[in-house]
Amino acid sequence: MKEIEVIIDTEEIAEFFFHELVKRGYVPTEEELEEIADITFEYLLDKSIIDEEVDNE
């Protein structure tokens, strides 16, 4: 299987969920969006869809 590099940005996830939830009539708070983004990231890790890479800068 070919390996590709994907960068997951939790801020981008939060923005995506914000727009999708607003379209469905929900108005989430910034804190709720951050939690949803973190949960989504953890889900992707748990399912081995992504690997967490820590920057050593």
SEMARNU-386541 format. One record per residue: residue in one letter; x, y, z of N, C-alpha, C in turn. Coordinates in steps of 0.2 Angstrom, whole numbers. Layout:
N
<node "A" <X Y Z> <X Y Z> <X Y Z>> ...
! end
This chain:
57
<node "M" <4 -6 0> <0 0 0> <4 6 0>> <node "K" <3 11 -4> <6 17 -4> <5 22 2>> <node "E" <10 24 5> <10 29 10> <10 36 8>> <node "I" <5 40 11> <5 47 9> <6 51 15>> <node "E" <8 57 15> <8 62 21> <2 66 21>> <node "V" <-1 66 26> <-7 70 27> <-6 74 34>> <node "I" <-7 81 33> <-7 85 39> <-14 87 42>> <node "I" <-15 85 48> <-22 86 51> <-21 92 56>> <node "D" <-25 97 54> <-25 103 58> <-32 104 62>> <node "T" <-31 104 69> <-37 104 73> <-41 110 72>> <node "E" <-38 116 70> <-41 122 69> <-45 121 63>> <node "E" <-43 118 58> <-46 117 52> <-52 112 53>> <node "I" <-51 107 57> <-57 103 59> <-62 107 62>> <node "A" <-61 111 67> <-65 115 71> <-69 119 66>> <node "E" <-66 123 61> <-69 127 56> <-74 123 52>> <node "F" <-72 117 50> <-76 113 46> <-83 111 50>> <node "F" <-82 109 56> <-88 107 60> <-92 113 61>> <node "F" <-89 119 63> <-93 125 64> <-98 126 58>> <node "H" <-95 126 52> <-99 128 46> <-105 122 45>> <node "E" <-103 116 46> <-108 111 45> <-113 111 50>> <node "L" <-111 112 57> <-116 113 62> <-121 119 61>> <node "V" <-118 125 59> <-122 130 57> <-127 129 52>> <node "K" <-125 126 46> <-130 124 41> <-135 120 43>> <node "R" <-134 116 49> <-139 111 52> <-143 115 57>> <node "G" <-142 121 59> <-146 125 63> <-143 125 70>> <node "Y" <-137 123 71> <-134 123 78> <-129 129 78>> <node "V" <-128 132 84> <-123 137 85> <-118 135 91>> <node "P" <-113 131 89> <-108 129 94> <-104 134 97>> <node "T" <-101 134 103> <-97 139 105> <-90 137 103>> <node "E" <-85 141 104> <-78 140 102> <-75 134 106>> <node "E" <-77 134 112> <-75 128 117> <-78 122 114>> <node "E" <-84 121 112> <-87 115 110> <-83 113 103>> <node "L" <-82 118 99> <-79 116 93> <-72 113 94>> <node "E" <-68 116 99> <-61 114 101> <-62 106 103>> <node "E" <-67 105 107> <-68 98 110> <-69 93 104>> <node "I" <-74 95 99> <-76 91 94> <-69 90 90>> <node "A" <-65 95 88> <-59 94 84> <-55 89 88>> <node "D" <-54 90 94> <-49 86 98> <-52 78 98>> <node "I" <-58 78 99> <-61 71 98> <-60 68 92>> <node "T" <-61 72 86> <-60 69 80> <-53 67 78>> <node "F" <-48 71 81> <-41 69 80> <-40 63 84>> <node "E" <-42 62 90> <-41 56 94> <-44 50 91>> <node "Y" <-50 51 87> <-53 45 84> <-49 43 78>> <node "L" <-46 48 74> <-42 46 69> <-36 42 71>> <node "L" <-33 44 77> <-27 41 80> <-29 34 82>> <node "D" <-35 33 85> <-37 27 88> <-38 22 82>> <node "K" <-41 24 77> <-42 20 71> <-36 19 67>> <node "S" <-31 21 69> <-24 21 65> <-25 24 58>> <node "I" <-29 29 57> <-30 32 51> <-24 37 50>> <node "I" <-22 40 56> <-16 44 56> <-11 42 61>> <node "D" <-5 44 61> <0 44 66> <2 51 69>> <node "E" <2 52 75> <4 58 78> <11 59 77>> <node "E" <13 65 74> <20 67 74> <21 73 77>> <node "V" <26 73 82> <27 79 86> <33 83 83>> <node "D" <32 90 82> <38 94 80> <43 95 85>> <node "N" <49 94 84> <54 95 89> <58 101 87>> <node "E" <54 107 87> <58 113 85> <60 117 91>> 
! end
